[in-house]
Amino acid sequence: MLSQILALAIFVLMLVFIFWGKYPRHLVTLAASGGMLVVVFLLSMGSPEAVWKALSIDSMFHTQFWFAHGGVTEFNVGINWSTILFLLGMMVMVEEMSEAGFFDWICLRLAKALRFRPMPLMLSFMVLSALLSMFVDSITVILFLVVATVRLAHFLKFDPVPLIIGEIFAANLGGAATMSGDPPNIILGTSLGLSFWDFIRNNGTICFWGFLVVLLYFYFCFRKKLGDGIQTTSPELLDLDPADAIPNHNRFTVSVTIFLVVLFLIATHTNTGLTMPTVGVLAIVVTLLTTKYPVSLLKRVDWETIGFIVGLFVTVSGLEQTGILDSLAQCLYDISGGDPTVMVIVLIWFTAIASAFIDNIPMATIMVPVLLSLSSMGIDLHTVTWCVSKGTDIGGIATPIGASANVAGVLAAGREGHPIGWKRYCKYTVPAALMVLILSMVLILTMH
């Protein structure tokens, strides 16, 4: 009982400090994980084995971690190194693409094709944001889109905030469609043995219809503010050449080729037997071998997010090993009465509301062992997984702090001179998130 109280206290304190935002969130979770290892596992439980289980280093020495039938690894209590290595591989690869000018090139090319008209720009940048975020880290997508949007807004004299809010929503929704597009899905997929195509068949269908609804919603929200799309553009702007955004064409070609090969490996990993951490490591190795600036590239990787997730895994392991998450699973089961339909409704809204305020990455991390416990009680694992995936992904869009892409986008907009407050952000995102959540709930109940 004492171990449970201490574990829960450390976890709650971690959430309070994350929500407070005064200290870097990766330092908060790493400090919490240190507290969990020392205070709970060693002092309270007196169990070095629990520490070893939380660190889960031995999982990487199993053949199945790197090469397995179906391309999936088993869930381990503690740090999910499958998630860490795959996410790190994607980050390294995407940073090289960014430096090679890929994102600036595609953004300028699209803007020029639309003759820089504000309303078509908003809708098209939302589509671009969603498509790229299906395969590329949504934080990276948002950072380059915000900068590009602000620059265009200064040229064309329109308010960039509506476009930025739409791009943030679209990036999260696009990332929710695949296993590789959003950290919560990476955590769920690598932990529960799901494939890239499992996410496409289930989340992809839901996100497609949700995205159509959201496009219409944002069009009607901002059609008056951005005009009817007719804008007089200077000849100098129309004469811009997208190719000028590429500093080195050889580097550009190599980075895009690596990206396409990695996408192919992700899509075929269940056939080849290559697990997601193997694909991630291959992406790291090939990218570093082909770039002229490997050290500089590694410095630009978002190590803070990696540290944040590692700390979360260890902290959540404390809740798992002390039995708190089993109790949460039992509570959810009791609320639903074991009825699958009620369970779908409970899980979607529980995870959505929680993710809106405590970040969807820790919520997904918490729910993995909970889902496994529910599965042992006779609840279909796949059905409840899609509920948690949609709840964490969509619920996390509703507030400026619910997902990493939101935080990055709002901060980037502020640095560019266009601050976005809670009131203005939530005015548009909360109704959109509610619509997509209701649609997701209906479709999951219909499909499963």
Secondary structure, 3 states (H helix, E strand, C coil): CHHHHHHHHHHHHHHHHHHHCCCCHHHHHHHHHHHHHHHHHHHHCCCHHHHHHHHCHHHHHCHHHHECHHHCCCCCCCCCHHHHHHHHHHHHHHHHHHHCCHHHHHHHHHHHHCCCCHHHHHHHHHHHHHHHHCCCCHHHHHHHHHHHHHHHHHHHCCCCHHHHHHHHHHHHHHHCCCCCCCHHHHHHHHHHCCCHHHHHHHHHHHHHHHHHHHHHHHHHHHHHHHCCCCCCCCHHHHCCCHHHHCCCHHHHHHHHHHHHHHHHHHHCHHHHCECHHHHHHHHHHHHHHHCCCHHHHHHHCCHHHHHHHHHHHHHHHHHHHCCHHHHHHHHHHHHHCCCHHHHHHHHHHHHHHHHHHHCHHHHHHHHHHHHHHHHHCCCCHHHHHHHHHHHHHHHCCCCCCCCHHHHHHHHHHHHCCCCCCHHHHHHHHHHHHHHHHHHHHHHHHHHC
